[in-house]
Amino acid sequence: MTRVLVTGSGGLAGVNFVRALRASARDYYIVGADYNKYHLLYPDVDSRYLTPRHDDRSFIARVAEIAKKEKADFLHPQPSSEAYVISSKREKVTCKVFLPRARVMRIAQDKLLSQEKLKAKGVAVAKTVRLRSKGDIRGAFSRLGKPLWVRARHGAGGRLSLLCNDATEARLWIELWVRRGGLTVEEFIIQEYLPGRNIAWDSIWKDGRLVTSYSRERLEYPFKHASPSGITGTPSVSRTMHDPRINESGQRAVKAIDSSPNGAYSVDVKESTDGTPCITEVDAGKFHSTMPLWGYIAVKHLGLPEYANLADLYVRLGLEEDLADKPPKTDLIPDGYYLLRDMDVGAYLWREEDGSKVKVL
């Protein structure tokens, strides 16, 4: 029995990752860890442990202690924040991990540094202005026009983002969080507004080579009315799609950030006015919240081969197993399937062309 430790297992993505492993033909013993005692009750795990937050100095020692006690073969840290700490201190954990190098993850988790690296490699990105003082805000609107996105350099789920119509709105928004959150102006960037499709390209790589990937368009977010930006991190409605341009852009973006990719890479894409795919984020070492859920759906409801279970595939690759069957490098999930999900209503797979609907959770 393969023993897997999943940190951040109580979050949406962690629960989905555990659920996908349970759908595997392999028998897993799963150890769940989380710093939230309530969320830790959610995943279907065999044992549960509380950990400190990722920024606590005792976090890595606690994770290493759990891994040793449970004789874990493999460690999957779901949140990017925890994955970065574990990648930085991987020698302190006895079990295998399947993560990018820490220096790659540091760049990927900084939206400014990653945009600069992508642009230097010729990858299309949103025009971006670095803020060093509040005086740079007006200059950004003079250069890029309006409206513009104000974003925090670090964090997930659209953290501190807002579409602003002018420099005054942007300045007030930044001043609010400098005052309330103890941040500095330098933590923010301003980017051009890209009005096209909002797309996620999820992928798994091994020793510098793409193993498999798929694309989906984000169409609606849960509780969008309660968020100033209308973005709340994970979509409530998304649709799988096939687009060679997105496949090419995603691969170029990952290779621009990491010359030898290893593990999971989630790429965010927004199309410009003329339809050009522009990369807004490359999250190295992270499963998007629904990435393992799509793998679960692939094997439980779409009848795809076992390799389509992305969480299971990722663990097998991380344990250096040879794959009997090779998945397609792109377009793993069939085109045109909608995933509808929201709090207390479950999740449904829907096909618009024939009106078919299946409850998946």
N, C-alpha and C positions, 0 to 999 in steps of 0.2 A: 504494500500500500504506500503510495507516494504521499508524503507529509508536506503540506504547504502552509506557510504562515502568511496571512494577508493583513497588513496594517492599514488603518483607515477603512476597515471592513464595514463599518456602520454607515458610511456615506452612501449616496445613491450608486455611485460607480463601484464601490466596494461590495455592496449587496449584489449588484449585477454580475460582478466578477465571480463571486462565490456561487451564485445561481448557475452560471455557465459551467463552472467546474463540476457541479452536481449533475449536469446534463451529459457529462462525458461518459464514454464506455469504460474509462479507467475508474478505479475505486480510489478516491482521495480522502485522506484524513486532513481536515482543514482547521487551522487554528486562526481565530479572529482576534484582532487587537484594535483598539480605538481609545482615544482620550475622552470621549463622551460616553458616560455610563449608560445613558438612555439609548443612544444610537447603537451601542454594542449589542443590544438585545435583538436587532433586526436580522442580521445575516444567519443563514442556516449553517452554522459551524459546529465542530465537535468539541471545542473548548474555547473559552473567551478570557481575554486579559485586558485590563486597563493599562494604558501607557500615558506618560506625560505628553504634552504638545511637542511638536517637532523642534520648537525653538528652546525647549528646556534642556539644560546641559546633561540631564540624566536620561534623555530619550534614547540615545543609541545604546547605552548600557542596558537599559530595560529591554529593548528589542533583542539584543544579543542574548540576554538571560532567558527570554522566552524561547528563542530559537534553539538554544542549547537544551533547555528543560524538555521541550517537546520533540527533540530530535528532528527538527525540520530539515527537509531535503532542499527546499526552495523558499525564497522570500520574495513576495510581491508587495512593494509599498505602493498603494493606490494613489494617494494625493501627491502632486508634484513636489510639494514642500517636504514631505517625508522622504520621497524618492531621492531628492537632492542630498539630504543629510546622510542617507544610507549609502549613496554612491560615493560621497566624500569620505566615509568611514567604513567602506566595505570590508576592510581587513579585520575589523572588529567582530564581524558576524561570520559564524562558521559555515552556514549553508550557502548554496549558490544563489546569485542574483543575476538578472538579465537586464542590466541598465547601461545607458550611455555613460561615457566618462564624465566625471564631475565638472570639469571645466566646460564641456559642451552644454551640460544642463544649466550651468550658471549663466551662460550667454542666452540660451533659449528661454530662460525664465525672466529675462530682462527685455522688454519689448523694444526698447531703444537700441540696445546692443545688437539684438537679433535683426532688427530692420536695417541697421548699418551694415551688418555682415552680408545679408541677403542682397542689398543694393550693390555692394562692392563686387558681388559675384554675378551681377547682371540679372538677378531675379526681380520681376516686377513687384513693387510694393506700394503701399499708400505713401504719398508725400508726407514727410514727418518733420516737425520742428521740435528741437530740443529746447527745454526751458531752463535757463539759468537764473532768471529773475522775472518778476511780474512784468517788467518792461518788454519782455520778448513776446508777450501775448498779443499785443496790438500788431506787432510786426508779422506774426503768423497769419492773422486775418488779412493783412495787406498783401501778403505773398500768395496765399492759397485760396482766398475768397471766403465764401460762407455758404452754408453752415459748415462747422468743423467739429470733429470729435476731440474731446478732452479725455485722456485715459491715464490711469496710473501705470507706471512702468512695470510693476510687479503685481501678481495676484491673478486669480481666475474668476470666472463668473461675471465678466464685465465690471470688475472692481473699479469703483469711483469714476465710471465713464458717463459722459453726458454729451449729447449733440447740442452744441451752442450756436445761436444765431448771430452773435457778435462778440467782440472782445470784452464788453462789460459783463455779459453772462459768464463767459469763461473765467474772468478774473474773480467774480463773486463765488463761483463754484470752487475754484482752487483755494481761495481765502477761507472758505467755510471749512475745508478739510485740513488746511494748515492749522487753523485755530482749534478744530474739534479733534483731529486725529493725531496731532503732534508731528505732522509730516512737513517736508520742505517743498518749495516750488520745484526743485530738481526732480522730485518723484513723479512729476507729470510730463506728458508729452501731448502735443496737439497734432492731429492728423487730418488729412483731407477726407471729406465724406464721399464714400463710394456707394452709389445708389443701386448697384446690381445685386445679383443673387448672393445669399449668405451660405457658404458651402463648407463642409468639413470633409477632409481627406484623411482617413485613418490607415495606418500601415504598420507592418511588422518587418523588421530587418534582421539579418544574421550575417555577421562578419563582413559588413559593407555591402551586402546584396539584398535587394528587395525580395521578401518572401511572398507577401500578398498585401492587398489593399482594397479599399472600396470607398465610394463617395456618397454623400447624402446632402441634400439641401435642407437647411433649417427654415421652417415656414412660420412657426409661432412659438412663443415662450410662455411658460406658466406664470401667472400673477404679474403679467407685464404692466398692468395698470398700477401696480404698487411700486414699480421701479421707475425712477426718473428717466432712465435711458430706454426703458422698454425691454431690456435684456436681463435675463435672470440666470444665465449660465447654461442650463441644459434645456433643449427644446421640448415642447409638449407635442408639436407636430413636425415631423421631418419626412423626407421622401428620398429613397435611394435613386441614384442616377448614374448614368454612364456618359462620360465626356472625356475624350482623349486629351483635351487641353488641360483639364484638371489633373489627370493622371501625370502628365508631363510636368506641370507646375509643381505638384506635390513632391515628385521625386527630385526635381532640381532644388527645391527649397530645403529638403532634408539633407541632401549632399552638400549644399552650401553651408549649412550649420555644422554638419559632422561629416568629415571625409571618410569615416569608417563606421557607419551607423550600426547599432546593436540594440535590439529591443523594440519597444513600441514608440511610434512618433505620430502625434496628432497635429495636423496642419489646418489652420483656419484660412479661408479664402473669401475674398469679397470682390465682386466684379465691378469694374469701372463703367462709366457711361457707355463706352463703346464695346463693353463685354470682355475686356481684358481681365483675366484672373490675376488678382493682386494678393500677395500673401500678407496677412495681418499678424500671424503668429505661427511659430513652430514649437510645439511643446514636446521636448525630447524626454522620453522615459515615461510618458503618461498615456493611459487609456482614457479617452473621452468617456463621459458617463454612460452613453449608450453603446459604446464599442463592444463590450462583452455581451450586452443584451442582444445586439444584432447577431452575434455569433450563436447565442442561445436560440434565437428565432430561426437561424439558418438550418440548424440540425433538428430542432424540435417541430418546426412548422413548414419549412420549405424543402425538407428532404435532401439537403445538401450533404456531401461527405463529411466525415468526422473532422477533417482539416479545417472546415469552415467555422468550427467552434474556436473563436479567436483566443479566448482565455486559455483553453486547453492546449492549443497550438503553441502559444507563447511559453507556457510552462515546459512543454516537451522540448522546445528549442533551447530554453534556458538550462535544461538538464542535459544538453548535448546529445539528444536522441536523433537518430536518423529517421526521416519521414518516409514511410512506405509509398505514399502518394503525395505528389507535389501540387499545392494549390496554384491557381492562376495568379500571376503577379498583380494584375489589376482587375477591377470589376468583379470581386469575389461574390458580392450579393446581387441578385437579379435586379434589374431596373424597374422603377415604377411602384415600389411598395411603400406605403405610408405607415409610419409608426405613430399612433395616437396614444398619449399617456398624460395622466394628471393625477393629482392627489385624490385618493379615495375612489377612483373610478377604474383603476387597473390600467392595462395596456392592451391595445388592439392593433392588429395588422389589417390594413385595408387596401384594396385595389380599386382605384377610381374607374378604370375602364370596364369592369364587370360588376362593381358594387359589392364584391365579396368582402366579408369581415370575419376575422377570427380573433377570439380573446386569447392573448398570449400570457397574461399574468392575472 
